[in-house]
Amino acid sequence: MPQMVKAIANEMHIQQAFLSNSTIHTIYFGGGTPSLLSLEQISFLLNNIHQHFTIASDAEITLEVNPDDCTPEKLQAWRNAGINRLSIGTQSFREEDLKWMNRSHNALSAIRAIEQAHQASFQNISIDLIYGIPGLTTEAWLQNVQQATQLPIQHLSCYALTVEPKTALSNAIQKKLLPDINTDEQALQFELLMQWLPDAGFQQYEVSNFAKPGFESKHNSSYWKGIPYLGLGPSAHSYNGQWRQWNIANNSLYLQSIEKGIIPAEIEELTPSQKRNEQIMIALRMKEGIYFNQLSNLFSSEHKAALLSNADKWINRKLMEWLPEVQQLRLTTKGMLYADGIAADLFETT
């Protein structure tokens, strides 16, 4: 871990011009388990960020944490170091779900972590919940959501359980050792979620994300709005508006490359068509959808007309709606269930 922290700081030095000396508005410690880092290591990385980049005075600085890594002492230390937002990996408040997902924490420790974070003066706390878990009934899902909204949180990310190929979960399902995912049940739980959360003061602003007013994730919103970003460390992805790059996943090869002053990354330069497709995909995941008058200059009047024409079948099926007075194309509540598929259908193919 000390080697990796030093290498990430060295990568900052090598990459400091990637964002064209822009002011940084969000910093996110995520992927893996960054809450395992010592306070000294987190402070070291933050100090290096401030040395190499211009950071906005009101920057959102998020740390992903596991509930069982949270103690009053650690929480206060993180707060004092400059972390002002926590993303707590809750996933469920039901013991049976947590055991099924092989999580190390229990429901009580998740609740305790959230309450202690609030007591440590964190006023921007996000948690995640997973639905569509085998055995999770509609009633149990409602109880999970109600428990979440009764806690001092401001942001909620909700994801359907997915089964990745070649994983232990996938193998167990194939061997009939565990039940498979019920996609109809997942869809119902997602629809109910969109009905329940507004009553608790949480507004959906992206397919999987809900927030109290003013607490939308600035960091994730930057991804969804196509704002350039720099990722540091193994597997980290970056985007500067012209090309994407992603670092090698292998830890030892990453360390060796950084030691030589080389960024071990692959680069993909985006074509105008790819950029238009990304704008469509990103915008449709947002609740507000696509405002045609805010599309980039890559969209000619012909491109806009083709996009609207291709959307007709989804509008007719009540999965999208077109508001001509404000030139807005967006998914309906039902359409949110099929966001990625609809976006892919609207992509340019040439």
PATI-97018 format. One record per residue (C-alpha): residue number from 1; residue in three letters; x, y, z. Coordinates in pm, whole numbers. Layout:
   num   residu       c1       c2       c3
   NUM      ALA        X        Y        Z
...
***
This chain:
   num   residu       c1       c2       c3
     1      MET        0        0        0
     2      PRO      278      258       74
     3      GLN      428      186     -271
     4      MET       91      240     -438
     5      VAL       22      566     -256
     6      LYS      363      700     -357
     7      ALA      308      591     -719
     8      ILE      -31      765     -736
     9      ALA      131     1085     -609
    10      ASN      401     1046     -876
    11      GLU      134      997    -1141
    12      MET      -22     1328    -1035
    13      HIS      310     1497    -1114
    14      ILE      331     1334    -1457
    15      GLN      -37     1401    -1538
    16      GLN      -76     1752    -1397
    17      ALA     -127     1911    -1742
    18      PHE     -393     1658    -1853
    19      LEU     -682     1886    -1755
    20      SER     -518     2195    -1908
    21      ASN     -466     2354    -1566
    22      SER     -842     2375    -1509
    23      THR     -979     2436    -1160
    24      ILE    -1075     2108     -993
    25      HIS    -1424     2099     -840
    26      THR    -1446     1738     -728
    27      ILE    -1208     1477     -584
    28      TYR    -1318     1118     -537
    29      PHE    -1138      841     -348
    30      GLY    -1312      537     -486
    31      GLY    -1275      191     -628
    32      GLY    -1138      -82     -407
    33      THR    -1150       11      -40
    34      PRO     -984      352       10
    35      SER    -1103      364      372
    36      LEU     -826      110      444
    37      LEU     -573      387      386
    38      SER     -426      543      697
    39      LEU     -506      905      777
    40      GLU     -145      992      691
    41      GLN     -179      832      347
    42      ILE     -506     1012      271
    43      SER     -356     1343      389
    44      PHE      -43     1277      179
    45      LEU     -254     1226     -134
    46      LEU     -471     1532      -64
    47      ASN     -162     1746       -7
    48      ASN      -16     1627     -337
    49      ILE     -342     1705     -516
    50      HIS     -330     2061     -381
    51      GLN       35     2094     -486
    52      HIS      -26     1983     -844
    53      PHE     -373     2120     -919
    54      THR     -587     2427     -852
    55      ILE     -867     2314     -621
    56      ALA    -1191     2514     -582
    57      SER    -1254     2635     -229
    58      ASP    -1593     2459     -226
    59      ALA    -1469     2136     -391
    60      GLU    -1666     1821     -318
    61      ILE    -1421     1566     -174
    62      THR    -1567     1216     -140
    63      LEU    -1431      907       31
    64      GLU    -1584      564      -31
    65      VAL    -1596      372      298
    66      ASN    -1708       35      427
    67      PRO    -1939       55      729
    68      ASP    -1704     -156      942
    69      ASP    -1413       82      874
    70      CYS    -1602      368     1039
    71      THR    -1520      467     1396
    72      PRO    -1584      804     1564
    73      GLU    -1208      866     1566
    74      LYS    -1158      784     1196
    75      LEU    -1463      981     1091
    76      GLN    -1345     1291     1274
    77      ALA     -995     1249     1133
    78      TRP    -1130     1220      776
    79      ARG    -1340     1531      831
    80      ASN    -1042     1723      966
    81      ALA     -831     1610      667
    82      GLY    -1074     1777      426
    83      ILE    -1310     1494      328
    84      ASN    -1657     1653      314
    85      ARG    -1865     1376      157
    86      LEU    -1889     1006      239
    87      SER    -2018      724       20
    88      ILE    -2096      438      257
    89      GLY    -2123       89      104
    90      THR    -2441      -17      281
    91      GLN    -2609     -232       10
    92      SER    -2885     -360      242
    93      PHE    -3022     -332      595
    94      ARG    -3129     -698      593
    95      GLU    -2895     -954      744
    96      GLU    -2999    -1225      497
    97      ASP    -2911    -1001      200
    98      LEU    -2573     -909      344
    99      LYS    -2489    -1272      410
   100      TRP    -2605    -1369       59
   101      MET    -2370    -1101      -85
   102      ASN    -2090    -1215      146
   103      ARG    -2054     -869      299
   104      SER    -1835     -834      607
   105      HIS    -2058     -581      786
   106      ASN    -2403     -633      936
   107      ALA    -2712     -413      929
   108      LEU    -2647     -265     1274
   109      SER    -2292     -159     1183
   110      ALA    -2425       12      867
   111      ILE    -2679      212     1067
   112      ARG    -2419      294     1330
   113      ALA    -2168      413     1066
   114      ILE    -2424      651      913
   115      GLU    -2529      793     1249
   116      GLN    -2168      835     1362
   117      ALA    -2079     1008     1034
   118      HIS    -2361     1253     1097
   119      GLN    -2236     1310     1452
   120      ALA    -1888     1380     1308
   121      SER    -2042     1675     1116
   122      PHE    -2065     1508      777
   123      GLN    -2357     1684      614
   124      ASN    -2330     1510      277
   125      ILE    -2367     1134      317
   126      SER    -2450      892       36
   127      ILE    -2534      524       70
   128      ASP    -2607      253     -184
   129      LEU    -2879      -11     -186
   130      ILE    -2911     -315     -411
   131      TYR    -3245     -452     -528
   132      GLY    -3344     -762     -719
   133      ILE    -3161     -991     -477
   134      PRO    -3315    -1341     -475
   135      GLY    -3551    -1364     -179
   136      LEU    -3596     -986     -151
   137      THR    -3974     -938     -153
   138      THR    -4147     -611     -238
   139      GLU    -4233     -566      131
   140      ALA    -3871     -625      234
   141      TRP    -3751     -380      -33
   142      LEU    -3988     -115      102
   143      GLN    -3853     -172      453
   144      ASN    -3498     -129      321
   145      VAL    -3589      199      151
   146      GLN    -3780      325      456
   147      GLN    -3484      247      682
   148      ALA    -3255      442      450
   149      THR    -3476      750      433
   150      GLN    -3513      762      813
   151      LEU    -3135      799      852
   152      PRO    -2942     1129      820
   153      ILE    -2842     1078      456
   154      GLN    -2871     1318      165
   155      HIS    -2804     1090     -133
   156      LEU    -2906      739     -233
   157      SER    -2775      523     -517
   158      CYS    -2983      215     -601
   159      TYR    -2862      -60     -832
   160      ALA    -3008     -383     -960
   161      LEU    -2806     -690     -870
   162      THR    -2617     -803    -1178
   163      VAL    -2442    -1132    -1243
   164      GLU    -2106    -1091    -1414
   165      PRO    -1979    -1387    -1619
   166      LYS    -1696    -1601    -1478
   167      THR    -1764    -1494    -1119
   168      ALA    -1833    -1717     -820
   169      LEU    -2195    -1596     -823
   170      SER    -2238    -1678    -1192
   171      ASN    -2091    -2025    -1144
   172      ALA    -2314    -2095     -843
   173      ILE    -2626    -1994    -1038
   174      GLN    -2526    -2209    -1336
   175      LYS    -2480    -2507    -1104
   176      LYS    -2824    -2439     -949
   177      LEU    -2662    -2380     -609
   178      LEU    -2824    -2035     -597
   179      PRO    -3142    -1900     -758
   180      ASP    -3109    -1688    -1070
   181      ILE    -3206    -1322    -1091
   182      ASN    -3575    -1248    -1151
   183      THR    -3568     -955    -1394
   184      ASP    -3944     -893    -1366
   185      GLU    -3908     -858     -990
   186      GLN    -3614     -622    -1039
   187      ALA    -3817     -403    -1276
   188      LEU    -4107     -387    -1028
   189      GLN    -3876     -293     -741
   190      PHE    -3719      -18     -952
   191      GLU    -4058      124    -1047
   192      LEU    -4170      121     -683
   193      LEU    -3847      293     -583
   194      MET    -3926      581     -821
   195      GLN    -4269      610     -658
   196      TRP    -4154      595     -296
   197      LEU    -3846      816     -280
   198      PRO    -4003     1150     -387
   199      ASP    -4241     1122      -90
   200      ALA    -3935     1101      135
   201      GLY    -3778     1412      -20
   202      PHE    -3538     1236     -259
   203      GLN    -3558     1341     -625
   204      GLN    -3431     1118     -905
   205      TYR    -3174     1306    -1111
   206      GLU    -3012     1008    -1286
   207      VAL    -3138      657    -1358
   208      SER    -2985      507    -1042
   209      ASN    -2937      815     -827
   210      PHE    -3163     1012     -594
   211      ALA    -3082     1314     -379
   212      LYS    -3231     1573     -154
   213      PRO    -3230     1915     -326
   214      GLY    -2876     2049     -360
   215      PHE    -2707     1719     -276
   216      GLU    -2675     1567     -622
   217      SER    -2327     1415     -661
   218      LYS    -2115     1682     -828
   219      HIS    -1850     1425     -914
   220      ASN    -2077     1173    -1085
   221      SER    -2274     1453    -1250
   222      SER    -1949     1563    -1413
   223      TYR    -1917     1220    -1577
   224      TRP    -2277     1232    -1694
   225      LYS    -2237     1583    -1835
   226      GLY    -1921     1494    -2026
   227      ILE    -1691     1719    -1821
   228      PRO    -1322     1617    -1849
   229      TYR    -1175     1420    -1559
   230      LEU     -846     1263    -1454
   231      GLY     -827      917    -1296
   232      LEU     -517      808    -1104
   233      GLY     -401      458    -1015
   234      PRO     -436      109    -1167
   235      SER     -742       69    -1394
   236      ALA     -824      441    -1363
   237      HIS     -999      603    -1660
   238      SER     -952      961    -1777
   239      TYR    -1121     1185    -2036
   240      ASN    -1013     1527    -2163
   241      GLY    -1286     1597    -2418
   242      GLN    -1084     1458    -2709
   243      TRP     -974     1113    -2603
   244      ARG    -1018      856    -2330
   245      GLN     -734      674    -2164
   246      TRP     -727      393    -1911
   247      ASN     -440      273    -1698
   248      ILE     -325      -87    -1691
   249      ALA     -501     -297    -1426
   250      ASN     -197     -494    -1313
   251      ASN      -61     -342     -991
   252      SER      305     -441    -1029
   253      LEU      322     -331    -1395
   254      TYR      158       -2    -1298
   255      LEU      419       54    -1024
   256      GLN      706      -33    -1257
   257      SER      583      207    -1527
   258      ILE      531      499    -1291
   259      GLU      879      437    -1148
   260      LYS     1012      497    -1503
   261      GLY      799      810    -1544
   262      ILE      565      641    -1794
   263      ILE      185      642    -1776
   264      PRO       86      279    -1852
   265      ALA     -231      371    -2041
   266      GLU     -417      283    -2359
   267      ILE     -569      576    -2549
   268      GLU     -879      595    -2767
   269      GLU     -934      911    -2970
   270      LEU    -1305      969    -3016
   271      THR    -1459     1035    -3357
   272      PRO    -1733     1299    -3396
   273      SER    -1988     1016    -3425
   274      GLN    -1863      855    -3100
   275      LYS    -1882     1191    -2924
   276      ARG    -2242     1240    -3040
   277      ASN    -2334      888    -2924
   278      GLU    -2177      952    -2584
   279      GLN    -2374     1275    -2546
   280      ILE    -2695     1085    -2622
   281      MET    -2614      804    -2378
   282      ILE    -2510     1035    -2097
   283      ALA    -2799     1279    -2138
   284      LEU    -3063     1005    -2146
   285      ARG    -2942      866    -1814
   286      MET    -3019     1204    -1659
   287      LYS    -3377     1278    -1554
   288      GLU    -3385     1597    -1763
   289      GLY    -3284     1411    -2080
   290      ILE    -3167     1592    -2394
   291      TYR    -3221     1964    -2453
   292      PHE    -3159     2006    -2822
   293      ASN    -3049     2368    -2781
   294      GLN    -2776     2251    -2540
   295      LEU    -2628     1985    -2766
   296      SER    -2273     2054    -2877
   297      ASN    -2190     2201    -3216
   298      LEU    -2114     1845    -3331
   299      PHE    -2491     1810    -3381
   300      SER    -2603     1967    -3707
   301      SER    -2972     2029    -3779
   302      GLU    -2964     1703    -3979
   303      HIS    -2825     1509    -3681
   304      LYS    -3096     1652    -3454
   305      ALA    -3371     1568    -3703
   306      ALA    -3243     1210    -3737
   307      LEU    -3228     1171    -3359
   308      LEU    -3586     1289    -3317
   309      SER    -3704     1068    -3604
   310      ASN    -3534      762    -3450
   311      ALA    -3699      840    -3116
   312      ASP    -4051      828    -3266
   313      LYS    -4107      461    -3194
   314      TRP    -4007      507    -2830
   315      ILE    -4233      812    -2800
   316      ASN    -4521      610    -2946
   317      ARG    -4458      335    -2691
   318      LYS    -4470      596    -2411
   319      LEU    -4109      521    -2313
   320      MET    -3993      867    -2423
   321      GLU    -4156     1206    -2451
   322      TRP    -4085     1510    -2668
   323      LEU    -4157     1860    -2535
   324      PRO    -4138     2080    -2845
   325      GLU    -4181     2410    -2659
   326      VAL    -3846     2358    -2482
   327      GLN    -3690     2121    -2741
   328      GLN    -3653     1847    -2478
   329      LEU    -3637     1472    -2538
   330      ARG    -3642     1256    -2226
   331      LEU    -3730      914    -2095
   332      THR    -4060      860    -1919
   333      THR    -4064      692    -1578
   334      LYS    -4131      360    -1752
   335      GLY    -3859      436    -2005
   336      MET    -3601      467    -1727
   337      LEU    -3617       87    -1703
   338      TYR    -3471       63    -2054
   339      ALA    -3237      364    -2055
   340      ASP    -2925      193    -2186
   341      GLY    -3109       -7    -2451
   342      ILE    -3299      296    -2582
   343      ALA    -2980      504    -2591
   344      ALA    -2801      230    -2786
   345      ASP    -3088      219    -3035
   346      LEU    -3053      593    -3095
   347      PHE    -2679      574    -3163
   348      GLU    -2538      656    -3504
   349      THR    -2418      338    -3669
   350      THR    -2189      494    -3930
***
